[in-house]
């Protein structure tokens, strides 16, 4: 490796790239990281962290109503958007600084600039010239995808811009039915914005359990969010009254902001993968094996740029596995099975394992346990929000293969459920666990009645 400038060159200082770089540098390797934007990547700068702050802020509107139901006297409330933005930006800057310090403390060099591969071992960094590396790790993440067939699309924003709106809009339409679209719809709604969701599919949250999908849509509508399904925005016109979004079904909506959240794509544009001979998929993701190695034997990729499971903790684990394998002589892979996920809609979603439909396809016969109810906190003051808990059990071995929670703190609950399911817990073992009372989560271990199987001819 002495013939190269670096033992490892990482392109992208997000969660996966930083973890890999830190661990590799701690082995004594010469490591450099190039980042064209702020250190921290999507999650810290323009993703899950600032979004969670916005979720917290938006939840207070309902909390004030709940407090009144519990006897608190609360006067007029007002949300200060500029004040929130300033506090959010200060915290994001602090977290980004921690990433920088962690890299430096590990001995890795940070280079600010867009990096581009010019060969298998050569990288050109904008403003810094060309360097060489024995091993290269691509960790550039993803970015919002925008359609090109919508007239007036230049008037729309993505989730990136939603974090920096100068003013909180009074009206917004969100195009999309995935978790990012629904999370922002709930955020805007909770902050008092007249919110509409437009989604071309028959239901939201494609890929999730069908009962979750319908339950969340119902709860969002109960909060006042207008959910328009089976249609899409075809053109956007800027008028004196606002942005007019016309849909394929003939309906038009006038709002102050139009946000598109139709998914994300791997960020490989201008990366020079073709110059290095790195193979990619149809959507531009880097093709990798179980060790995150690309088609070129000295180039690897981790995180969203590989389009496997696009979650921050997964990118971190993939980055760590790469470093262990290549710099600590400890061959390590990350098991992508039974990875829990969270959706911070209102109510929130925690999910791990298979949906009912996927479980029936894989195992044939499954047992379903499901409960929908108003949590204790809601019933006290006459609130209407309902929780839903669902277990999917494969009949042959009684192993729980799916657990889905739609409720306040659902993501907090699912983390512990995921541990048991990763270990292969069975329904009898699950039921042998004594309930913690009074809690919402106790419903997980008190469901005893199986749901009736679907009728013949029903679509699972």
Buried (B, 14 or more C-beta within 10 A) or exposed (E): EEEBBBBBBBBBBBBBBBBBBBBBBBBEBBBBBBBBBBBBBBBBBBBBBBBBBBBEBBBBBBEBEBBEBEEEEEEEEEBEBEEBBEEBEEEBEEBBEEBBEBBEEBBBBBBBBBBBBBBBBBBBBBEBEEBBBBBBBBBBBBBBBBEEEBEBBEBBBBBEEBBEBEEBBEBBBBBBBBBBBBBBBBBBBBBBBBBBBBBBBEBBBEEBBBBBBBBBBEBBEEBEBBBBBEBBBBBBBEEEEBBBBBBEEEEEBEBBBBBBBBBBBBBBEEBBBEBBEBEBEEEBBBBBEEBBBBBBEBBBBBBBBBBBBBBBBBBBBBBBBBBBBBBEEEEBBBEEEBBBBBBBBBBBBBBBBBBBBBBBEEBEEBBBBBBEBBBEBBEEEEBEBBBBBBBBBBEEEBBBBBBBBBBBBBBBBBEEBBEBBBEEBBBEBBBEEEEEEEEBBBBBBEBEEBBEEEEEEEEE
